[in-house]
Amino acid sequence: MKQFLIVLTMFASGNSATAQTSEDSVKAVINKMFLAMKEGNGASLKSTFSDSLVFQAISKNKEGQDVVKNVDPAGFINFVSNETPGNADERITFDMVKVDGALAIAWTPYSFYYKGAFTHCGVNSFQLVRLNGEWKIQYLIDTRRKVGCVVSQ
């Protein structure tokens, strides 16, 4: 009987260790977004966004000043849909994920490769909302630069 309880305890603790946390489910949506980009799958990409997604990018203008530009989500989805799989490859790491109820934030440094060539790097800042039990990206803003990047191969 004692051996049975030990095995049962090991089984139960093993299963709880694999349960998905809120942070894991947020990461899963973000990873799905980048996988969809890499696969050129616009439908899968769109499924990660809320219907009212706000997408912006911070970059330098010709004068070297930081500017914020709005990115059209439909145009971005269309761009991805027309890409050959493997062309748009954004490699991220999760620096931080925080969750409070139906709101989550994530900070993901990245390096972007287009058709196998490094083009730029930066950081993505995500705001996600849980709607009908599913995490959706509500707001995405990123920085874009060509210098000071750590390039992964």
Long-range contacts (C-beta under 8 A, 24 or more apart in sequence): 22-99, 22-104, 23-97, 23-99, 23-104, 25-135, 26-97, 26-99, 26-104, 26-106, 26-128, 26-135, 27-94, 27-97, 27-106, 28-135, 29-128, 29-134, 29-135, 29-136, 29-137, 30-92, 30-94, 30-106, 30-108, 30-126, 30-128, 30-137, 33-137, 34-90, 34-92, 36-80, 37-80, 37-83, 37-88, 37-89, 37-90, 38-85, 38-86, 38-88, 38-89, 38-90, 39-85, 40-80, 40-81, 40-82, 40-83, 40-84, 40-85, 40-87, 40-88, 41-80, 41-81, 42-77, 42-78, 42-80, 42-81, 43-81, 45-76, 45-77, 45-80, 45-81, 46-77, 48-136, 48-137, 49-73, 49-136, 49-137, 50-129, 50-131, 50-136, 50-137, 50-138, 52-138, 53-137, 53-138, 53-139, 53-140, 54-138, 54-139, 54-140, 55-139, 55-140, 55-141, 56-140, 56-141, 56-142, 57-141, 57-142, 57-143, 57-144, 58-141, 58-142, 58-143, 58-144, 59-143, 59-144, 59-145, 60-145, 68-141, 86-115, 86-116, 87-114, 87-115, 88-112, 88-114, 89-113, 89-114, 89-116, 91-152, 92-124, 95-123, 101-130, 102-129, 102-130, 102-131, 103-127, 103-128, 103-129, 103-130, 104-128, 104-129, 104-130, 104-135, 110-142, 111-149, 111-150, 111-151, 111-152, 118-149, 118-151, 119-146, 120-144, 120-145, 120-146, 120-149, 121-145, 121-146, 121-148, 121-149, 121-150, 121-151
